[in-house]
Every structure is written in structure tokens, then in C-alpha cells.
């Protein structure tokens, strides 16, 4: 039987050169009558060639910048803002009234935001104080709605009896305009600020109840069967099974509730007065200051966008990968 061993050409030449010397010595010893020694294959015992060391000046190759992808991300928003400014400029030029141009509004905005937290009385405060007052009302009304709406959504989703009991009430009251609840708040609480918070509470509770209940009802039945086999308590079922599965739906309801609350507070403050971004818009209209009204519109939009982006980040951080996609 013939066996073959494959080596690189360099190893083969080294092996031939190394094997030649013992063979010559063996033949010389045989000629003198001495015992032959077995030839040693030094090719197998030779150390392998070391890989060339990397030079310290070697740097990894940089990936080229995909300018097309950059333009596709930057160009559409720039064109959208440019189109808005163009339409705004045309409307201001063709308007018979003194509708401000974008440049005039920008100069007014610089003046307004140069001192946003001034205070010259209860009815004359900077835009910063008005925004903070509105956010405070939204936080209080939304917080109370979350404390009531999320547990109620869990109970409605878990109990068929409660679901059949509250579904007609939710279907009846949810389509009602939030501002229709404002007179009820004024009558019950005898104050503008509690009435505005009450209005935020009413408009924020429905999305959280509905989305949480839907999430509980869509939990796979296999999970509940395993919990029944393991004889888990209701508290462990809620915390270990329902809460992780319902969290994406619950955060979606929170997003919808915050967006609705920020929309409603502006209209509620126009009617109730006091300090707030809605009252600031109405007060500037009474003073026929259109520039400040446009500035307030942009402030409302920016604050709403920041709230939406923050909640999207929160929802993404606590959402499973299949739901993210």
C-alpha cells in the first residue's frame, strides 16, 4: 500500500534538502560496516512558517459615503419646508390684510424667544411659561387617565362579563367631542384649571382602555393554558404573562392619548383663559397680533412632535422585534 502526504512546494524542497543529509551519512556508515540508522523525516518536525506581521501603519479601508442615500434622506424634508415657505410668501403677497411674511414672522420669533420667561402679571407672561402651564395640565390629566384607564383595560380584557358591561358605555361616550365635557367640568369643579384637567382626563382615557383591552384579548391562549397548569396566581399572570405581551398595545394607547390631550388642551385653554398656550393664542388674536399667532402654531407643532418622538423611542425600547417590524 502506498500512502501520499501533500505538502506545499516550499515544505517539499525543505524536506528533500533535510532528508538528503541523513541518507548520505547512512550510506557512508554502511560502506564502513557500521549499522544503519533509520532516516529521520525532519520535514514533519520543522516549525510552520509564521504569517507576516501586520505593519503598524496599516489602517482598515474606509467605506465610501453613499451620497445618493444621504440626498434621499435630506432632500425631501428640505423641499417640503421650501414649498411651505413659498406658499406662505405667495399668500402674504396676495392677501389684502396685513398677513405677515416668513421673514417678518422670523424677526418677531427672535424677539419673542429672546426672553420667553418674562412675567408682567397674570395675563402677560412669556411663551415659555404658557407652554409649561399647558404641559402641566396635560401631565396631570394624562396621569390620572393612565392610573384609571390601564387597570380598567386589563380588567375588561380579562373578564367577558366586564367587557360586555363596559363596551356599550365606551361606544357611546368615546365619540363625544372632548370640549363637550368642559362645561360639565366647570359646573362640577367650579374652576377653569380643574375643568381643563378634567377634559384632558376624559379624552385621554379612551385610547388607553381600548388598546390595553385589545392587547389582553390577543394574548395567545397557550400562555393562559400554561398558567392554569402551573396554578399561577392572578398577580403572577398579570406581571409575568399579560404585561410583557400587552406592553406594545398599551404604549400605542399612551401615544394616542398624549397626542389627543395636547390637541384638546389648546382649545380648552381658549375657552377657560388663564395661563397656557391656548390662552396665549386667543389673547394675541384679541390684540390682532397675527405674527404671534403663527409663532404659537409652530410652538404647538414642535412640542407635539417632541412628545410623539419621545413616546416612539419609549415604545421601541419596550417592544418585541416582531412588533417593531
Backbone torsions as a table, in degrees:
resi	resn	phi	psi	omega
1	UNK	NA	135.7	-177.9
2	UNK	-109.8	128.8	177.2
3	UNK	-113.3	143.7	-179.0
4	UNK	-121.9	138.7	176.4
5	UNK	-118.8	127.3	-176.0
6	UNK	-98.1	128.4	177.3
7	UNK	-129.0	163.9	174.3
8	UNK	-70.5	158.5	-179.7
9	UNK	-57.6	-38.3	-179.6
10	UNK	-65.8	-41.8	178.1
11	UNK	-65.3	-36.1	-179.0
12	UNK	-66.4	-43.2	178.8
13	UNK	-65.0	-39.8	176.9
14	UNK	-63.9	-38.8	179.8
15	UNK	-66.6	-40.8	179.4
16	UNK	-64.4	-43.2	180.0
17	UNK	-66.5	-38.3	-179.6
18	UNK	-73.8	-35.0	-178.4
19	UNK	-75.9	-20.0	-177.9
20	UNK	-69.2	-36.1	-177.5
21	UNK	-67.8	-46.9	177.1
22	UNK	-62.1	-35.9	179.8
23	UNK	-64.4	-40.1	179.7
24	UNK	-66.0	-42.5	177.9
25	UNK	-64.3	-38.2	179.7
26	UNK	-65.1	-40.8	179.0
27	UNK	-66.8	-34.9	177.9
28	UNK	-67.5	-38.2	178.6
29	UNK	-69.3	-36.4	178.6
30	UNK	-66.3	-32.3	178.7
31	UNK	-69.0	-29.4	178.8
32	UNK	-90.2	-2.4	175.1
33	UNK	92.6	8.6	178.5
34	UNK	-85.7	162.0	180.0
35	UNK	-70.0	139.3	178.2
36	UNK	-77.4	140.0	175.2
37	UNK	-99.8	144.3	179.7
38	UNK	-65.3	139.8	179.3
39	UNK	-70.2	138.1	-179.9
40	UNK	-99.7	128.9	178.5
41	UNK	-84.2	96.9	-179.4
42	UNK	-77.2	-9.0	-179.8
43	UNK	-68.5	-35.0	-179.2
44	UNK	-73.5	-32.5	-178.5
45	UNK	-87.6	-5.2	-179.8
46	UNK	-70.5	138.9	-179.9
47	UNK	-68.5	146.3	179.8
48	UNK	-68.8	154.8	179.4
49	UNK	-69.2	132.4	179.4
50	UNK	-76.7	143.8	177.7
51	UNK	-69.2	145.8	-180.0
52	UNK	-62.4	133.6	-179.5
53	UNK	-68.1	142.5	179.2
54	UNK	-71.1	138.0	179.5
55	UNK	-75.6	144.3	-177.4
56	UNK	-65.2	-21.0	-177.5
57	UNK	-85.5	-6.1	-179.8
58	UNK	-70.7	130.0	178.7
59	UNK	-124.7	145.8	178.7
60	UNK	-64.2	146.3	-178.7
61	UNK	-68.5	136.9	-180.0
62	UNK	-84.4	139.7	177.6
63	UNK	-73.9	137.4	179.0
64	UNK	-68.9	148.3	-179.6
65	UNK	-76.5	129.6	177.9
66	UNK	-84.7	90.4	-177.1
67	UNK	-65.6	-29.4	179.6
68	UNK	-64.8	-42.7	177.9
69	UNK	-66.1	-36.8	178.4
70	UNK	-63.5	-44.9	-179.9
71	UNK	-65.6	-35.9	179.5
72	UNK	-68.0	-23.3	177.5
73	UNK	-89.4	-30.6	-174.0
74	UNK	-94.6	-40.8	-172.1
75	UNK	-64.9	-45.8	-178.0
76	UNK	-59.3	-45.7	177.0
77	UNK	-62.4	-37.8	179.4
78	UNK	-64.0	-42.0	178.5
79	UNK	-65.7	-38.2	178.2
80	UNK	-63.3	-45.0	178.7
81	UNK	-66.2	-39.4	178.0
82	UNK	-63.3	-38.8	177.6
83	UNK	-64.9	-39.8	177.4
84	UNK	-62.1	-45.0	179.8
85	UNK	-65.3	-36.2	178.9
86	UNK	-65.6	-45.5	178.5
87	UNK	-64.1	-40.1	177.8
88	UNK	-60.7	-44.1	-179.6
89	UNK	-64.8	-40.7	179.7
90	UNK	-66.4	-40.1	179.0
91	UNK	-64.8	-41.4	-179.9
92	UNK	-67.4	-32.5	179.3
93	UNK	-75.1	-35.0	-177.3
94	UNK	-92.5	-5.6	-178.2
95	UNK	-77.1	137.1	178.4
96	UNK	-75.2	-29.4	177.6
97	UNK	-83.2	175.2	-177.2
98	UNK	-84.2	67.3	177.4
99	UNK	-79.9	125.6	-172.9
100	UNK	-71.4	149.0	175.0
101	UNK	-82.4	166.8	176.5
102	UNK	-59.1	-37.4	179.8
103	UNK	-66.1	-42.7	178.8
104	UNK	-65.2	-39.1	178.2
105	UNK	-66.8	-35.8	177.8
106	UNK	-64.4	-42.8	178.4
107	UNK	-63.7	-38.8	177.4
108	UNK	-66.9	-37.6	178.9
109	UNK	-65.1	-37.9	177.0
110	UNK	-62.1	-39.5	178.6
111	UNK	-69.6	-39.5	-178.7
112	UNK	-66.8	-44.5	-176.1
113	UNK	-85.0	-0.5	173.7
114	UNK	-69.3	-28.1	176.7
115	UNK	-144.8	75.8	-174.3
116	UNK	-77.3	-10.0	-175.4
117	UNK	-118.4	34.8	175.1
118	UNK	-79.9	158.3	179.8
119	UNK	-143.5	116.7	179.2
120	UNK	-122.8	32.4	-179.1
121	UNK	128.8	171.9	-177.4
122	UNK	-66.8	-25.7	-177.7
123	UNK	-107.9	9.2	179.8
124	UNK	-140.3	86.7	179.5
125	UNK	-130.9	158.9	-177.8
126	UNK	-67.2	166.4	-177.4
127	UNK	-65.3	-28.1	179.0
128	UNK	-64.0	-45.1	178.3
129	UNK	-64.6	-37.2	179.5
130	UNK	-65.6	-41.6	178.3
131	UNK	-65.9	-42.2	179.5
132	UNK	-64.0	-38.3	178.3
133	UNK	-64.8	-41.5	178.3
134	UNK	-65.8	-42.4	178.5
135	UNK	-64.1	-34.4	178.1
136	UNK	-64.5	-44.6	178.3
137	UNK	-64.1	-41.0	179.0
138	UNK	-63.0	-42.7	-179.0
139	UNK	-63.7	-41.1	-178.9
140	UNK	-68.6	-48.3	179.6
141	UNK	-65.3	-40.9	179.8
142	UNK	-68.3	-39.1	178.8
143	UNK	-61.8	-44.5	178.0
144	UNK	-65.5	-37.0	177.6
145	UNK	-64.8	-37.2	178.3
146	UNK	-68.0	-39.3	179.6
147	UNK	-65.0	-29.5	-179.3
148	UNK	-95.8	-43.4	-171.0
149	UNK	-72.0	-41.6	-176.4
150	UNK	-67.7	-48.7	175.2
151	UNK	-61.3	-36.2	178.1
152	UNK	-65.6	-37.4	176.3
153	UNK	-62.6	-39.4	176.2
154	UNK	-62.6	-43.8	-178.2
155	UNK	-67.0	-41.2	179.9
156	UNK	-66.6	-38.9	179.0
157	UNK	-69.5	-29.7	-177.7
158	UNK	-84.6	-29.8	-172.8
159	UNK	-111.8	124.1	176.2
160	UNK	-67.5	-36.0	179.4
161	UNK	-63.3	-47.9	179.3
162	UNK	-66.2	-34.4	177.8
163	UNK	-62.8	-45.2	178.2
164	UNK	-69.8	-24.2	-179.0
165	UNK	-77.8	-42.6	-173.6
166	UNK	-95.0	-17.2	-179.2
167	UNK	-58.9	-43.7	177.1
168	UNK	-63.6	-37.6	179.2
169	UNK	-66.2	-42.2	179.6
170	UNK	-66.2	-42.8	179.3
171	UNK	-63.9	-29.7	-179.7
172	UNK	-79.2	-41.8	-172.1
173	UNK	-91.9	-24.3	-175.8
174	UNK	-64.7	-38.9	-179.2
175	UNK	-72.5	-9.2	-178.3
176	UNK	-67.1	136.2	178.3
177	UNK	-61.6	137.0	-179.4
178	UNK	-58.7	-34.0	-179.3
179	UNK	-68.4	-18.3	176.0
180	UNK	-68.7	-20.5	178.0
181	UNK	-85.1	-10.7	-177.1
182	UNK	-64.7	-45.3	177.2
183	UNK	-61.0	-33.2	177.5
184	UNK	-64.6	-40.4	178.0
185	UNK	-65.7	-40.5	177.5
186	UNK	-64.1	-37.1	-179.9
187	UNK	-70.8	-39.3	-175.0
188	UNK	-80.8	-45.6	-171.6
189	UNK	-95.2	-11.5	175.6
190	UNK	57.7	33.8	179.8
191	UNK	-162.1	149.0	-177.3
192	UNK	-71.5	-42.9	-177.1
193	UNK	-66.2	-48.3	175.3
194	UNK	-62.4	-32.6	178.8
195	UNK	-66.3	-39.5	177.6
196	UNK	-66.0	-41.3	177.6
197	UNK	-64.4	-38.7	176.9
198	UNK	-61.5	-41.2	178.8
199	UNK	-63.9	-41.5	177.3
200	UNK	-63.5	-40.2	179.1
201	UNK	-59.8	-45.8	-176.8
202	UNK	-66.5	-43.5	-176.3
203	UNK	-75.4	-19.7	-177.9
204	UNK	-91.5	-20.6	-171.6
205	UNK	-76.3	-32.0	-174.5
206	UNK	-65.9	-47.5	179.5
207	UNK	-60.4	-35.9	-179.0
208	UNK	-71.4	-39.1	177.8
209	UNK	-64.2	-48.4	-173.9
210	UNK	-66.7	-47.6	-177.0
211	UNK	-67.8	-38.9	178.4
212	UNK	-65.9	-42.6	179.2
213	UNK	-64.6	-41.4	177.7
214	UNK	-63.2	-40.9	177.9
215	UNK	-62.4	-40.9	178.4
216	UNK	-65.1	-40.5	-178.7
217	UNK	-69.9	-21.2	-179.8
218	UNK	-95.2	6.2	173.9
219	UNK	-66.1	131.4	-179.5
220	UNK	-56.0	139.9	-178.6
221	UNK	-66.1	-24.5	178.1
222	UNK	-61.8	-37.1	178.0
223	UNK	-61.6	-42.9	-178.8
224	UNK	-70.2	-33.0	176.9
225	UNK	-66.0	-39.6	177.6
226	UNK	-64.5	-41.7	177.9
227	UNK	-63.0	-36.0	178.9
228	UNK	-70.3	-37.1	178.3
229	UNK	-67.2	-40.4	179.7
230	UNK	-77.9	-6.0	178.7
231	UNK	59.4	46.9	179.4
232	UNK	-76.1	149.4	176.1
233	UNK	-74.5	164.6	-179.6
234	UNK	-62.6	-35.8	179.5
235	UNK	-65.3	-41.9	178.5
236	UNK	-69.8	-33.9	176.7
237	UNK	-62.7	-42.3	-179.1
238	UNK	-68.8	-45.3	-173.4
239	UNK	-81.1	-33.1	-174.8
240	UNK	-96.8	-25.5	-174.8
241	UNK	-116.1	-55.8	-172.0
242	UNK	-71.3	-46.7	-174.8
243	UNK	-60.4	-48.4	177.4
244	UNK	-62.3	-34.6	-178.7
245	UNK	-77.0	-31.9	-175.4
246	UNK	-89.5	-13.1	-173.7
247	UNK	-55.0	-44.3	177.5
248	UNK	-59.5	-42.0	178.6
249	UNK	-66.4	-39.7	-178.8
250	UNK	-65.0	-42.4	178.9
251	UNK	-68.0	-31.4	173.7
252	UNK	-64.0	-41.7	175.5
253	UNK	-63.6	-36.6	177.6
254	UNK	-64.3	-42.5	178.2
255	UNK	-60.5	-46.8	179.9
256	UNK	-64.2	-37.8	-178.5
257	UNK	-67.5	-42.5	179.8
258	UNK	-65.5	-42.5	177.8
259	UNK	-61.1	-43.0	178.4
260	UNK	-66.2	-39.9	-179.8
261	UNK	-63.3	-41.0	-179.9
262	UNK	-68.2	-32.1	175.5
263	UNK	-68.5	-41.0	-173.3
264	UNK	-74.6	-34.0	-174.3
265	UNK	-63.8	-32.1	179.7
266	UNK	-64.9	-46.0	179.4
267	UNK	-68.6	-37.8	-179.9
268	UNK	-65.5	-40.1	-179.6
269	UNK	-71.0	-25.9	174.4
270	UNK	-63.5	-33.0	-178.0
271	UNK	-89.1	-32.7	-175.5
272	UNK	-90.0	-25.6	-178.6
273	UNK	79.3	-167.5	-177.4
274	UNK	92.2	-154.5	179.7
275	UNK	-99.7	129.5	-179.4
276	UNK	167.1	161.2	-176.7
277	UNK	-67.8	-32.7	176.3
278	UNK	-67.7	-43.1	176.4
279	UNK	-63.9	-35.9	178.9
280	UNK	-63.2	-39.8	177.2
281	UNK	-63.4	-45.7	-177.9
282	UNK	-68.5	-36.7	178.8
283	UNK	-67.1	-38.8	177.2
284	UNK	-68.9	-30.4	175.0
285	UNK	-67.8	-40.6	176.0
286	UNK	-63.1	-29.9	176.3
287	UNK	-88.2	2.5	-179.3
288	UNK	56.1	38.1	177.5
289	UNK	-101.4	87.4	-174.7
290	UNK	-70.2	-30.1	-179.5
291	UNK	-61.8	-44.8	179.0
292	UNK	-67.3	-30.2	176.7
293	UNK	-65.2	-43.1	178.4
294	UNK	-65.2	-39.3	177.1
295	UNK	-62.1	-42.2	178.8
296	UNK	-63.4	-36.6	177.7
297	UNK	-61.5	-44.4	178.7
298	UNK	-66.9	-37.5	178.7
299	UNK	-64.2	-43.6	178.5
300	UNK	-60.9	-43.7	179.5
301	UNK	-65.1	-41.5	-179.0
302	UNK	-67.0	-43.4	179.1
303	UNK	-64.0	-42.4	176.7
304	UNK	-62.4	-38.4	177.6
305	UNK	-65.5	-40.7	178.5
306	UNK	-63.6	-43.2	177.4
307	UNK	-62.2	-41.4	-180.0
308	UNK	-65.0	-44.3	-179.9
309	UNK	-65.8	-38.2	178.8
310	UNK	-64.3	-41.6	-179.9
311	UNK	-72.2	-30.8	175.2
312	UNK	-65.1	-42.3	176.3
313	UNK	-61.7	-42.1	178.8
314	UNK	-63.7	-43.6	179.9
315	UNK	-66.3	-38.3	178.7
316	UNK	-66.3	-35.9	-178.9
317	UNK	-68.8	-28.1	-175.8
318	UNK	-113.8	24.9	-177.5
319	UNK	-117.4	142.1	178.8
320	UNK	-69.6	159.2	-173.3
321	UNK	-64.3	-38.6	-179.0
322	UNK	-68.0	-29.6	177.5
323	UNK	-77.2	-34.3	178.2
324	UNK	-59.0	-43.4	-176.5
325	UNK	-69.9	NA	NA
